[in-house]
Amino acid sequence: MGFGCLLLGDTEEAFACFSRVRVANPDLPRAYVGAAVSLALSGDVPAARPVAADRLEPSRFRPRDPPGC
């Protein structure tokens, strides 16, 4: 829904959607990217940078070993 709001130009609603997703599933990288894009498109680039960097560090998304290995 957040990306749909972005396509419609409603950056405030898009940021709200992505913020809810970040709370519900903090391991979903696209929620952070969407929130950062929403902020950047609304003109708040300084606020977008830490949102994107918050969880997008490469070490955070290493493949996990399957259970039992």
Secondary structure, 3 states (H helix, E strand, C coil): CHHHHHHCCCHHHHHHHHHHHHHHCCCCHHHHHHHHHHHHHCCCHHHHHHHHHHHCCHHHHCCCCCCCC
